[in-house]
Amino acid sequence: MKFDDLYPNQPMELGTPDIQFEGSSVWKYGEPQPCWHCEELTSWIDISFEAHLCSQECERAKWEEFRIAFNSAPKGETNDDILFN
């Protein structure tokens, strides 16, 4: 479900508390940008990834991609190597 549908009254201002979702924190702020997963425009940002994610489904998909990459990475690689290469 889209975060906008789940939290329709969430203000988009500095100092607004973030929303906790399955161990992640998401925050609504700024100009809409393409969702990192589906590319739909959104103002919701995952704080851990520092990336726009628009929904529960997109959030779960990116965490699953991260888990797969992390578990398959050769020992000695850094998190930055996994996330940005």
N, C-alpha and C positions, 0 to 999 in steps of 0.2 A: 504494500500500500504506500502511496506517495506521502512523504512527510508533510506536505502542504495540506493533505486531506486529514492526516492524523492530528496535526497541530495547527488548525486554521487561524487561531488567534495569537500565534507566536509572534511577538514584535521583532522587528529587524533593526535593532539598535545596539550600540556598544553597551556592555554591562548586563545584557540580557542573559539569564542563566542558560546553559546548554541543556540539551535533551539527552538523557541516557538511553541507549538502545543496545541491548545485548552486549554490554561491556564496552561499547563505543560511546563517544560523545559527538553529537551533531549540533550544529549551530546555524541559525539562519542569519545571514548578513551579506550585504553588498549587492552589486549588480548581478543578475542571473548569468551564469556561465554554463557551458555544456556539462552534463553529468559525465563523470569519468567512465561510466559503464555503458549507458544507453544513449548519451549525447543529448538528451532532452534538457532544455534550459531549466536551471534551478538556482536558488540562492542558498540552498542547504550545503554545508561543508562538514565533512568528517574531520574532526580535529586531529586524530592520529595520522591519517593519510595526508592531511592538508590538501584535500581535493573535494570537488563538488560531487555529491551523490544525492540523488533525488528521492530515493525510496528504500523501504526495507529490503526489497529484492535486490536492488543494486548494491546496497551496503553488504548484504550477505554474499553476493557474487564476488565482490572485490576481496572480502576477507577470505573466501575460499581460494581464490587465485593466490593470495598472499601465502596461505598455509601450504598449498601445493608447491609454490616456488621455494619457500623457506625449507620445507622438508626434502626437496630434491637438490638443493644447492650443495656444492662441494664444501666440505669443512674448510673454514678459513675465510670464506667470502663474508663481506659485511652486509648489513641490512641495506645500505645504499646500493651495493652491487645488485642485490636482488630486486629492489624496487625500481631502479632507474635504468637498468640495462636490458 
